[in-house]
Amino acid sequence: MKIVTFNEMDQSIIDDKHEVEHYQSGSSGDAVIAILDIDTIFDFEENKSSACAKEYVSVAIIEDDGDYDAFKNFGIDTWIKASDLNNLNSLLNLIEKRLLS
C-alpha cells in the first residue's frame, strides 16, 4: 500500500510492506493513505489531489484535544494519538481491510 506523509515522522515505525513517500521530497501522486499532523493540515489540503489517488484515507496524528477540534473541520477520516504511534501498523492494517477493499 502506498502512503504519503506530509509531516516529518520516523518511517521505521511503518511496516516494510508499505511504500512510504514524503510529500516534500516528491510523491508519485497515487498514495492511498495520507498521514498528516496539525502543522501540515494546510499543506495536505492544498496538495492532496496531487499526492493521493482518487480514493484515499487520511490519518491525522493528534497531539492534544485541540488538534482533534481543528481536524474535524477538514473531513479527516481517521485519527491516532501521537503517544500511540507504535500502534500505527495496526491502524494501517485495519484501514486496508475495511476502507480500501
N, CA, C and O atoms as a Tinker XYZ file with bonds, in Angstrom:
   404  protein
     1  N      0.852000   -1.158000    0.000000    73     2
     2  CA     0.000000    0.000000    0.000000    64     1     3
     3  C      0.906000    1.232000    0.000000    63     2     4     5
     4  O      1.900000    1.276000    0.726000    81     3
     5  N      0.565000    2.221000   -0.808000    73     3     6
     6  CA     1.385000    3.415000   -0.895000    64     5     7
     7  C      0.865000    4.466000    0.088000    63     6     8     9
     8  O     -0.330000    4.757000    0.144000    81     7
     9  N      1.795000    5.023000    0.856000    73     7    10
    10  CA     1.490000    6.016000    1.885000    64     9    11
    11  C      2.292000    7.269000    1.593000    63    10    12    13
    12  O      3.466000    7.191000    1.230000    81    11
    13  N      1.666000    8.420000    1.749000    73    11    14
    14  CA     2.385000    9.688000    1.659000    64    13    15
    15  C      2.255000   10.389000    3.003000    63    14    16    17
    16  O      1.165000   10.484000    3.566000    81    15
    17  N      3.376000   10.875000    3.507000    73    15    18
    18  CA     3.360000   11.632000    4.754000    64    17    19
    19  C      3.570000   13.102000    4.423000    63    18    20    21
    20  O      4.383000   13.448000    3.566000    81    19
    21  N      2.845000   13.943000    5.098000    73    19    22
    22  CA     3.023000   15.379000    4.935000    64    21    23
    23  C      3.863000   15.944000    6.071000    63    22    24    25
    24  O      4.398000   17.048000    5.969000    81    23
    25  N      3.974000   15.186000    7.143000    73    23    26
    26  CA     4.745000   15.614000    8.311000    64    25    27
    27  C      6.033000   14.808000    8.386000    63    26    28    29
    28  O      6.151000   13.739000    7.785000    81    27
    29  N      6.988000   15.332000    9.127000    73    27    30
    30  CA     8.223000   14.587000    9.380000    64    29    31
    31  C      7.910000   13.548000   10.451000    63    30    32    33
    32  O      7.421000   13.880000   11.531000    81    31
    33  N      8.197000   12.300000   10.140000    73    31    34
    34  CA     7.963000   11.244000   11.113000    64    33    35
    35  C      8.966000   10.127000   10.876000    63    34    36    37
    36  O      9.546000   10.006000    9.797000    81    35
    37  N      9.153000    9.333000   11.884000    73    35    38
    38  CA    10.052000    8.189000   11.803000    64    37    39
    39  C      9.367000    7.111000   10.974000    63    38    40    41
    40  O      8.465000    6.427000   11.456000    81    39
    41  N      9.796000    6.965000    9.736000    73    39    42
    42  CA     9.158000    5.994000    8.845000    64    41    43
    43  C      9.466000    4.553000    9.219000    63    42    44    45
    44  O      8.835000    3.632000    8.701000    81    43
    45  N     10.420000    4.348000   10.105000    73    43    46
    46  CA    10.751000    2.982000   10.511000    64    45    47
    47  C      9.629000    2.342000   11.329000    63    46    48    49
    48  O      9.630000    1.125000   11.517000    81    47
    49  N      8.681000    3.128000   11.812000    73    47    50
    50  CA     7.563000    2.557000   12.566000    64    49    51
    51  C      6.505000    1.963000   11.641000    63    50    52    53
    52  O      5.571000    1.311000   12.106000    81    51
    53  N      6.646000    2.183000   10.333000    73    51    54
    54  CA     5.698000    1.648000    9.355000    64    53    55
    55  C      6.300000    0.386000    8.747000    63    54    56    57
    56  O      7.458000    0.381000    8.331000    81    55
    57  N      5.510000   -0.676000    8.697000    73    55    58
    58  CA     5.965000   -1.955000    8.144000    64    57    59
    59  C      6.566000   -1.784000    6.757000    63    58    60    61
    60  O      6.128000   -0.940000    5.975000    81    59
    61  N      7.564000   -2.588000    6.467000    73    59    62
    62  CA     8.241000   -2.545000    5.167000    64    61    63
    63  C      7.336000   -2.925000    4.001000    63    62    64    65
    64  O      7.658000   -2.625000    2.851000    81    63
    65  N      6.222000   -3.571000    4.273000    73    63    66
    66  CA     5.332000   -3.968000    3.179000    64    65    67
    67  C      4.663000   -2.757000    2.525000    63    66    68    69
    68  O      4.096000   -2.875000    1.439000    81    67
    69  N      4.726000   -1.600000    3.176000    73    67    70
    70  CA     4.145000   -0.378000    2.629000    64    69    71
    71  C      5.234000    0.466000    1.976000    63    70    72    73
    72  O      6.375000    0.496000    2.436000    81    71
    73  N      4.867000    1.141000    0.910000    73    71    74
    74  CA     5.777000    2.079000    0.256000    64    73    75
    75  C      5.453000    3.466000    0.810000    63    74    76    77
    76  O      4.324000    3.941000    0.690000    81    75
    77  N      6.445000    4.107000    1.413000    73    75    78
    78  CA     6.229000    5.396000    2.067000    64    77    79
    79  C      6.982000    6.491000    1.317000    63    78    80    81
    80  O      8.177000    6.375000    1.042000    81    79
    81  N      6.251000    7.553000    0.995000    73    79    82
    82  CA     6.836000    8.737000    0.367000    64    81    83
    83  C      6.586000    9.924000    1.283000    63    82    84    85
    84  O      5.611000    9.937000    2.033000    81    83
    85  N      7.448000   10.905000    1.227000    73    83    86
    86  CA     7.240000   12.142000    1.960000    64    85    87
    87  C      6.905000   13.209000    0.931000    63    86    88    89
    88  O      7.662000   13.411000   -0.019000    81    87
    89  N      5.790000   13.889000    1.104000    73    87    90
    90  CA     5.326000   14.830000    0.095000    64    89    91
    91  C      6.386000   15.872000   -0.263000    63    90    92    93
    92  O      6.570000   16.185000   -1.439000    81    91
    93  N      7.071000   16.402000    0.720000    73    91    94
    94  CA     8.062000   17.459000    0.476000    64    93    95
    95  C      9.243000   16.956000   -0.354000    63    94    96    97
    96  O      9.917000   17.749000   -1.012000    81    95
    97  N      9.499000   15.653000   -0.328000    73    95    98
    98  CA    10.603000   15.071000   -1.089000    64    97    99
    99  C     10.162000   14.619000   -2.474000    63    98   100   101
   100  O     10.979000   14.175000   -3.281000    81    99
   101  N      8.881000   14.733000   -2.742000    73    99   102
   102  CA     8.323000   14.298000   -4.016000    64   101   103
   103  C      7.477000   13.062000   -3.831000    63   102   104   105
   104  O      7.850000   12.131000   -3.118000    81   103
   105  N      6.340000   13.068000   -4.480000    73   103   106
   106  CA     5.466000   11.901000   -4.399000    64   105   107
   107  C      4.941000   11.593000   -5.795000    63   106   108   109
   108  O      4.875000   12.465000   -6.661000    81   107
   109  N      4.576000   10.351000   -5.986000    73   107   110
   110  CA     4.132000    9.897000   -7.300000    64   109   111
   111  C      2.672000   10.236000   -7.581000    63   110   112   113
   112  O      2.215000   10.126000   -8.719000    81   111
   113  N      1.942000   10.647000   -6.553000    73   111   114
   114  CA     0.562000   11.076000   -6.756000    64   113   115
   115  C     -0.477000    9.989000   -6.672000    63   114   116   117
   116  O     -1.629000   10.218000   -7.039000    81   115
   117  N     -0.111000    8.805000   -6.201000    73   115   118
   118  CA    -1.085000    7.726000   -6.134000    64   117   119
   119  C     -1.159000    7.055000   -4.765000    63   118   120   121
   120  O     -1.465000    5.867000   -4.664000    81   119
   121  N     -0.882000    7.808000   -3.733000    73   119   122
   122  CA    -0.937000    7.263000   -2.369000    64   121   123
   123  C     -2.386000    6.985000   -1.982000    63   122   124   125
   124  O     -3.287000    7.758000   -2.308000    81   123
   125  N     -2.596000    5.883000   -1.291000    73   123   126
   126  CA    -3.938000    5.543000   -0.821000    64   125   127
   127  C     -4.139000    5.914000    0.641000    63   126   128   129
   128  O     -5.257000    5.859000    1.153000    81   127
   129  N     -3.054000    6.291000    1.311000    73   127   130
   130  CA    -3.137000    6.795000    2.684000    64   129   131
   131  C     -2.270000    8.040000    2.787000    63   130   132   133
   132  O     -1.127000    8.059000    2.332000    81   131
   133  N     -2.829000    9.066000    3.387000    73   131   134
   134  CA    -2.090000   10.306000    3.652000    64   133   135
   135  C     -2.004000   10.486000    5.155000    63   134   136   137
   136  O     -3.017000   10.421000    5.852000    81   135
   137  N     -0.798000   10.712000    5.657000    73   135   138
   138  CA    -0.583000   10.927000    7.089000    64   137   139
   139  C     -0.156000   12.373000    7.289000    63   138   140   141
   140  O      0.742000   12.866000    6.607000    81   139
   141  N     -0.807000   13.047000    8.232000    73   139   142
   142  CA    -0.526000   14.457000    8.479000    64   141   143
   143  C     -0.665000   14.768000    9.951000    63   142   144   145
   144  O     -1.155000   13.945000   10.724000    81   143
   145  N     -0.236000   15.952000   10.338000    73   143   146
   146  CA    -0.429000   16.424000   11.703000    64   145   147
   147  C     -0.955000   17.856000   11.637000    63   146   148   149
   148  O     -1.190000   18.386000   10.551000    81   147
   149  N     -1.133000   18.464000   12.774000    73   147   150
   150  CA    -1.737000   19.793000   12.825000    64   149   151
   151  C     -0.887000   20.826000   12.094000    63   150   152   153
   152  O     -1.418000   21.792000   11.545000    81   151
   153  N      0.422000   20.630000   12.085000    73   151   154
   154  CA     1.304000   21.584000   11.424000    64   153   155
   155  C      1.281000   21.468000    9.907000    63   154   156   157
   156  O      1.723000   22.382000    9.210000    81   155
   157  N      0.772000   20.356000    9.387000    73   155   158
   158  CA     0.783000   20.147000    7.937000    64   157   159
   159  C     -0.610000   20.070000    7.325000    63   158   160   161
   160  O     -0.749000   19.696000    6.161000    81   159
   161  N     -1.636000   20.414000    8.084000    73   159   162
   162  CA    -3.003000   20.308000    7.586000    64   161   163
   163  C     -3.226000   21.162000    6.339000    63   162   164   165
   164  O     -3.926000   20.736000    5.420000    81   163
   165  N     -2.644000   22.355000    6.293000    73   163   166
   166  CA    -2.863000   23.209000    5.128000    64   165   167
   167  C     -2.073000   22.714000    3.922000    63   166   168   169
   168  O     -2.557000   22.812000    2.795000    81   167
   169  N     -0.868000   22.184000    4.131000    73   167   170
   170  CA    -0.131000   21.555000    3.033000    64   169   171
   171  C     -0.947000   20.405000    2.456000    63   170   172   173
   172  O     -1.054000   20.260000    1.239000    81   171
   173  N     -1.519000   19.592000    3.332000    73   171   174
   174  CA    -2.352000   18.471000    2.903000    64   173   175
   175  C     -3.545000   18.974000    2.101000    63   174   176   177
   176  O     -3.810000   18.477000    1.007000    81   175
   177  N     -4.256000   19.943000    2.631000    73   175   178
   178  CA    -5.448000   20.460000    1.945000    64   177   179
   179  C     -5.114000   21.003000    0.563000    63   178   180   181
   180  O     -5.868000   20.785000   -0.385000    81   179
   181  N     -4.005000   21.700000    0.440000    73   179   182
   182  CA    -3.627000   22.302000   -0.831000    64   181   183
   183  C     -3.077000   21.294000   -1.829000    63   182   184   185
   184  O     -3.141000   21.532000   -3.035000    81   183
   185  N     -2.544000   20.183000   -1.362000    73   183   186
   186  CA    -1.824000   19.272000   -2.245000    64   185   187
   187  C     -2.342000   17.844000   -2.286000    63   186   188   189
   188  O     -1.742000   16.997000   -2.948000    81   187
   189  N     -3.430000   17.556000   -1.602000    73   187   190
   190  CA    -3.915000   16.173000   -1.555000    64   189   191
   191  C     -4.278000   15.634000   -2.930000    63   190   192   193
   192  O     -4.099000   14.442000   -3.184000    81   191
   193  N     -4.778000   16.468000   -3.814000    73   191   194
   194  CA    -5.159000   15.969000   -5.135000    64   193   195
   195  C     -3.949000   15.582000   -5.979000    63   194   196   197
   196  O     -4.062000   14.734000   -6.864000    81   195
   197  N     -2.808000   16.183000   -5.720000    73   195   198
   198  CA    -1.608000   15.817000   -6.476000    64   197   199
   199  C     -0.795000   14.723000   -5.791000    63   198   200   201
   200  O      0.065000   14.111000   -6.425000    81   199
   201  N     -1.048000   14.468000   -4.525000    73   199   202
   202  CA    -0.276000   13.465000   -3.782000    64   201   203
   203  C     -1.004000   12.141000   -3.610000    63   202   204   205
   204  O     -0.373000   11.107000   -3.393000    81   203
   205  N     -2.329000   12.168000   -3.706000    73   203   206
   206  CA    -3.121000   10.988000   -3.379000    64   205   207
   207  C     -3.891000   10.465000   -4.589000    63   206   208   209
   208  O     -4.172000   11.198000   -5.537000    81   207
   209  N     -4.221000    9.182000   -4.527000    73   207   210
   210  CA    -5.068000    8.557000   -5.536000    64   209   211
   211  C     -6.472000    9.146000   -5.438000    63   210   212   213
   212  O     -6.781000    9.886000   -4.504000    81   211
   213  N     -7.303000    8.815000   -6.396000    73   211   214
   214  CA    -8.674000    9.330000   -6.391000    64   213   215
   215  C     -9.393000    8.975000   -5.087000    63   214   216   217
   216  O    -10.101000    9.803000   -4.514000    81   215
   217  N     -9.204000    7.751000   -4.631000    73   215   218
   218  CA    -9.771000    7.324000   -3.348000    64   217   219
   219  C     -8.620000    7.074000   -2.385000    63   218   220   221
   220  O     -7.720000    6.284000   -2.671000    81   219
   221  N     -8.654000    7.738000   -1.263000    73   219   222
   222  CA    -7.591000    7.615000   -0.266000    64   221   223
   223  C     -8.202000    7.803000    1.119000    63   222   224   225
   224  O     -9.355000    8.214000    1.257000    81   223
   225  N     -7.414000    7.497000    2.129000    73   223   226
   226  CA    -7.821000    7.668000    3.516000    64   225   227
   227  C     -6.802000    8.585000    4.180000    63   226   228   229
   228  O     -5.593000    8.400000    4.033000    81   227
   229  N     -7.303000    9.573000    4.910000    73   227   230
   230  CA    -6.420000   10.486000    5.631000    64   229   231
   231  C     -6.318000   10.059000    7.091000    63   230   232   233
   232  O     -7.306000    9.685000    7.722000    81   231
   233  N     -5.083000   10.127000    7.611000    73   231   234
   234  CA    -4.796000    9.775000    9.004000    64   233   235
   235  C     -4.138000   10.983000    9.652000    63   234   236   237
   236  O     -3.075000   11.428000    9.219000    81   235
   237  N     -4.768000   11.506000   10.680000    73   235   238
   238  CA    -4.222000   12.655000   11.402000    64   237   239
   239  C     -3.586000   12.197000   12.704000    63   238   240   241
   240  O     -4.149000   11.389000   13.442000    81   239
   241  N     -2.398000   12.731000   12.967000    73   239   242
   242  CA    -1.718000   12.470000   14.231000    64   241   243
   243  C     -2.090000   13.590000   15.193000    63   242   244   245
   244  O     -1.837000   14.764000   14.924000    81   243
   245  N     -2.686000   13.220000   16.299000    73   243   246
   246  CA    -3.218000   14.158000   17.280000    64   245   247
   247  C     -2.271000   14.278000   18.465000    63   246   248   249
   248  O     -1.922000   13.276000   19.090000    81   247
   249  N     -1.857000   15.495000   18.771000    73   247   250
   250  CA    -1.018000   15.740000   19.946000    64   249   251
   251  C     -1.874000   15.998000   21.192000    63   250   252   253
   252  O     -1.538000   15.547000   22.287000    81   251
   253  N     -2.983000   16.727000   21.015000    73   251   254
   254  CA    -3.859000   17.044000   22.153000    64   253   255
   255  C     -5.286000   17.245000   21.650000    63   254   256   257
   256  O     -5.533000   17.215000   20.445000    81   255
   257  N     -6.224000   17.450000   22.574000    73   255   258
   258  CA    -7.638000   17.569000   22.210000    64   257   259
   259  C     -7.911000   18.745000   21.281000    63   258   260   261
   260  O     -8.835000   18.687000   20.471000    81   259
   261  N     -7.129000   19.797000   21.385000    73   259   262
   262  CA    -7.305000   20.944000   20.498000    64   261   263
   263  C     -7.048000   20.582000   19.047000    63   262   264   265
   264  O     -7.675000   21.142000   18.148000    81   263
   265  N     -6.137000   19.656000   18.811000    73   263   266
   266  CA    -5.869000   19.191000   17.444000    64   265   267
   267  C     -7.104000   18.517000   16.860000    63   266   268   269
   268  O     -7.459000   18.751000   15.704000    81   267
   269  N     -7.754000   17.682000   17.661000    73   267   270
   270  CA    -8.956000   16.996000   17.186000    64   269   271
   271  C    -10.009000   18.007000   16.759000    63   270   272   273
   272  O    -10.624000   17.854000   15.703000    81   271
   273  N    -10.217000   19.020000   17.555000    73   271   274
   274  CA   -11.213000   20.045000   17.222000    64   273   275
   275  C    -10.884000   20.732000   15.896000    63   274   276   277
   276  O    -11.785000   21.025000   15.111000    81   275
   277  N     -9.621000   20.985000   15.648000    73   275   278
   278  CA    -9.219000   21.610000   14.391000    64   277   279
   279  C     -9.408000   20.647000   13.215000    63   278   280   281
   280  O     -9.893000   21.053000   12.159000    81   279
   281  N     -9.034000   19.395000   13.384000    73   279   282
   282  CA    -9.117000   18.422000   12.298000    64   281   283
   283  C    -10.541000   18.103000   11.881000    63   282   284   285
   284  O    -10.790000   17.845000   10.703000    81   283
   285  N    -11.482000   18.114000   12.815000    73   283   286
   286  CA   -12.833000   17.680000   12.461000    64   285   287
   287  C    -13.480000   18.585000   11.418000    63   286   288   289
   288  O    -14.450000   18.183000   10.775000    81   287
   289  N    -12.967000   19.788000   11.240000    73   287   290
   290  CA   -13.492000   20.684000   10.214000    64   289   291
   291  C    -12.899000   20.412000    8.829000    63   290   292   293
   292  O    -13.311000   21.033000    7.849000    81   291
   293  N    -11.950000   19.502000    8.743000    73   291   294
   294  CA   -11.292000   19.217000    7.473000    64   293   295
   295  C    -11.683000   17.867000    6.879000    63   294   296   297
   296  O    -11.126000   17.471000    5.855000    81   295
   297  N    -12.603000   17.165000    7.479000    73   295   298
   298  CA   -13.050000   15.891000    6.928000    64   297   299
   299  C    -12.013000   14.781000    6.980000    63   298   300   301
   300  O    -11.952000   13.940000    6.083000    81   299
   301  N    -11.204000   14.778000    8.020000    73   299   302
   302  CA   -10.183000   13.741000    8.193000    64   301   303
   303  C    -10.877000   12.407000    8.482000    63   302   304   305
   304  O    -11.850000   12.355000    9.235000    81   303
   305  N    -10.366000   11.330000    7.874000    73   303   306
   306  CA   -11.010000   10.020000    8.005000    64   305   307
   307  C    -10.718000    9.321000    9.322000    63   306   308   309
   308  O    -11.624000    8.758000    9.937000    81   307
   309  N     -9.452000    9.350000    9.770000    73   307   310
   310  CA    -9.069000    8.645000   10.995000    64   309   311
   311  C     -8.067000    9.481000   11.782000    63   310   312   313
   312  O     -7.419000   10.383000   11.250000    81   311
   313  N     -7.964000    9.153000   13.060000    73   311   314
   314  CA    -7.040000    9.857000   13.949000    64   313   315
   315  C     -6.255000    8.840000   14.749000    63   314   316   317
   316  O     -6.721000    7.732000   15.016000    81   315
   317  N     -5.060000    9.238000   15.124000    73   315   318
   318  CA    -4.263000    8.436000   16.048000    64   317   319
   319  C     -3.502000    9.409000   16.944000    63   318   320   321
   320  O     -2.968000   10.411000   16.468000    81   319
   321  N     -3.454000    9.114000   18.228000    73   319   322
   322  CA    -2.701000    9.953000   19.157000    64   321   323
   323  C     -1.207000    9.761000   18.915000    63   322   324   325
   324  O     -0.758000    8.653000   18.624000    81   323
   325  N     -0.457000   10.821000   19.032000    73   323   326
   326  CA     0.998000   10.746000   18.858000    64   325   327
   327  C      1.596000    9.731000   19.823000    63   326   328   329
   328  O      2.555000    9.036000   19.485000    81   327
   329  N      1.036000    9.647000   21.011000    73   327   330
   330  CA     1.548000    8.695000   22.006000    64   329   331
   331  C      1.255000    7.242000   21.632000    63   330   332   333
   332  O      1.821000    6.322000   22.223000    81   331
   333  N      0.368000    7.034000   20.645000    73   331   334
   334  CA     0.005000    5.683000   20.207000    64   333   335
   335  C      0.602000    5.309000   18.848000    63   334   336   337
   336  O      0.189000    4.322000   18.238000    81   335
   337  N      1.564000    6.087000   18.378000    73   335   338
   338  CA     2.125000    5.815000   17.053000    64   337   339
   339  C      2.741000    4.427000   16.930000    63   338   340   341
   340  O      2.884000    3.910000   15.822000    81   339
   341  N      3.103000    3.825000   18.042000    73   339   342
   342  CA     3.613000    2.456000   17.983000    64   341   343
   343  C      2.540000    1.486000   17.509000    63   342   344   345
   344  O      2.858000    0.352000   17.151000    81   343
   345  N      1.264000    1.909000   17.496000    73   343   346
   346  CA     0.154000    1.093000   17.005000    64   345   347
   347  C     -0.262000    1.478000   15.584000    63   346   348   349
   348  O     -1.303000    1.031000   15.103000    81   347
   349  N      0.531000    2.292000   14.921000    73   347   350
   350  CA     0.171000    2.776000   13.582000    64   349   351
   351  C     -0.035000    1.625000   12.594000    63   350   352   353
   352  O     -0.961000    1.679000   11.784000    81   351
   353  N      0.789000    0.603000   12.639000    73   351   354
   354  CA     0.633000   -0.514000   11.706000    64   353   355
   355  C     -0.699000   -1.226000   11.885000    63   354   356   357
   356  O     -1.300000   -1.668000   10.906000    81   355
   357  N     -1.162000   -1.341000   13.108000    73   355   358
   358  CA    -2.478000   -1.939000   13.344000    64   357   359
   359  C     -3.566000   -1.100000   12.687000    63   358   360   361
   360  O     -4.491000   -1.641000   12.081000    81   359
   361  N     -3.459000    0.215000   12.808000    73   359   362
   362  CA    -4.430000    1.104000   12.176000    64   361   363
   363  C     -4.353000    0.982000   10.653000    63   362   364   365
   364  O     -5.386000    0.929000    9.986000    81   363
   365  N     -3.151000    0.938000   10.105000    73   363   366
   366  CA    -2.990000    0.807000    8.655000    64   365   367
   367  C     -3.581000   -0.508000    8.157000    63   366   368   369
   368  O     -4.213000   -0.538000    7.101000    81   367
   369  N     -3.385000   -1.591000    8.900000    73   367   370
   370  CA    -3.964000   -2.878000    8.516000    64   369   371
   371  C     -5.487000   -2.830000    8.556000    63   370   372   373
   372  O     -6.147000   -3.382000    7.676000    81   371
   373  N     -6.036000   -2.189000    9.547000    73   371   374
   374  CA    -7.482000   -2.050000    9.662000    64   373   375
   375  C     -8.033000   -1.214000    8.502000    63   374   376   377
   376  O     -9.061000   -1.561000    7.921000    81   375
   377  N     -7.360000   -0.129000    8.171000    73   375   378
   378  CA    -7.785000    0.697000    7.040000    64   377   379
   379  C     -7.765000   -0.122000    5.752000    63   378   380   381
   380  O     -8.699000   -0.062000    4.952000    81   379
   381  N     -6.703000   -0.879000    5.564000    73   379   382
   382  CA    -6.582000   -1.691000    4.351000    64   381   383
   383  C     -7.723000   -2.695000    4.245000    63   382   384   385
   384  O     -8.283000   -2.883000    3.164000    81   383
   385  N     -8.073000   -3.339000    5.351000    73   383   386
   386  CA    -9.128000   -4.339000    5.350000    64   385   387
   387  C    -10.519000   -3.741000    5.190000    63   386   388   389
   388  O    -11.334000   -4.260000    4.428000    81   387
   389  N    -10.795000   -2.660000    5.898000    73   387   390
   390  CA   -12.163000   -2.149000    5.971000    64   389   391
   391  C    -12.489000   -1.030000    5.003000    63   390   392   393
   392  O    -13.604000   -0.970000    4.484000    81   391
   393  N    -11.553000   -0.153000    4.751000    73   391   394
   394  CA   -11.876000    1.015000    3.954000    64   393   395
   395  C    -11.397000    0.942000    2.525000    63   394   396   397
   396  O    -11.955000    1.608000    1.654000    81   395
   397  N    -10.378000    0.151000    2.265000    73   395   398
   398  CA    -9.798000    0.151000    0.929000    64   397   399
   399  C    -10.036000   -1.153000    0.159000    63   398   400   401
   400  O     -9.493000   -1.332000   -0.931000    81   399
   401  N    -10.825000   -2.044000    0.704000    73   399   402
   402  CA   -11.060000   -3.296000   -0.016000    64   401   403
   403  C    -12.390000   -3.305000   -0.724000    63   402   404
   404  O    -12.736000   -4.291000   -1.376000    81   403
